[in-house]
Amino acid sequence: MEFNNRLYHLRKQNGLSQEELANRLHVTRQTISKWETGDSTPDMGKLAAMSDLFEISLDELVMGKEPRTKDAKASRSELVNVLNEKVLTSDNKKKARRVLKIIGIVFAGILLIDIISMMIYFILYGIPQ
């Protein structure tokens, strides 16, 4: 279903006339008519206002996507739990800490070499002015 048809059906489902919807969105009735016939489309601000008014997501309003169900949200949380159990094991955490320590030591070594080379430069050539 195209946006213009969705808007028409949502308006009818909520028992609103074009004039009432126009007043709530601060536009003219003719603007609502153009949106419903597909002659023009609303800007993002008006889309957000319609989304709030009809209590649906922008995806549902603009693209006709079905709202996510609680089952989809539950399966997502289950997936996160499984990943936490399998990926974030204590062994993997120890390996990550070890790698971070090595990176820190390498960084400190490079910084120390840089400071020493800068001191040698200053001793040989003086501090630049």
N, C-alpha and C positions, 0 to 999 in steps of 0.2 A: 504494500500500500504506500502510495506517495505521501509526502508531507501534507499537501493540501487536503487530501482525503482524511488523513489522521486528525488534522486540526478540526475539520468539520465534525467528525465523529466524536472527538473529545468535547467539543463545544456542546453538541447535542446531548451527550451522556451526562454532562454537568448541568443541563437545563438552562443554558445561557443563549440569549439571542446575540446576533452580531453586534448590536448596539451595546448590550451589557458587557460583552467581552472587550469591545473597543474602549469603553469607559474604564474598565479595570486595568487595561494596558496603556491607557492614555494615548490612544490613536483614534482615528475616525472609523466609522462603520465601513466606509468605502475601502479602507486599508485592509480590514478583516476580510471583506469580500474578495479583494485582489489576492490575498494570501490563500483563500479557500479555492479560488478558481485557478491558481497557479500562475497568475500574471506577474506576481512579485513574491519575494520571500522576506521574512522579518530579519532584522539585524540580531546580533548576538544578545544584546540587552533584552530585547523583546522575547527571544527564545528562552532566556533564563527566567524571565518573569512568567511566561506560559508554563514552563516546567514547574515552577513553584506553585502556580495557581492550580494546575491539574494534578499536582503531587506525583509527578513521574520524573524519571531521569531525562537528561538531554538526549541520551542514546535512544530511549524509548520514543521521545517526541520527534526527533529529527530523522532517525534511521529506522525506527520501528522495531528495534531490538527488544526482545522479551526481557523483563526484569529478572535479575538473578534470584534464584530461590534459596531458601535456607539450606537445602541439600547441597547446592553448589558451594555455598560458603563453608559448610561443614566439611565437604570433601577437600577444600583448599586448606583448612586448618589441619585435617588429617595428613595431608601431603607435607605440610610444614613439620608436623610432629615426626613423620617418618624420616624426613631429611635430617632433622636434628638428631635423631637416634643413630642414623647410619653414617652421616658425614661428620657431625660434631662429636665424635667419640673422644674419650680421654686421650687415646693414643694420637689421634690427629691434632688435638690441642697441644700436646707435648711437642709434636713435630713443628707446629706453627711457632711455638715459643722459641724453640731451638733456632729456627730459621730467622726469626726476628732478632735474636741475640747475635747471630752471625752477621746480619745486616748492620746492626748497631756497631759491632766491633770494626767492620770494614769501614763504615762511615767515620768512626772516631780515628782510625788509622789515616785515612785520607786527609781529614781535618788537621791532624797532628803534622803530617808531612807538609801540608800547605803552610801552617804556622812556622815551622822550622825553616822552610825555603824563604818565606817572607822575612824572617829575622836575618838570615844570611844575606839576603839582598840589601837590607837596610844597613848591615855592618859593612858590606863591601862598597855600596854606592851612596849611602846616606839616605835620610828620609826625604822623599820628593817634596818640593815646595810649590 
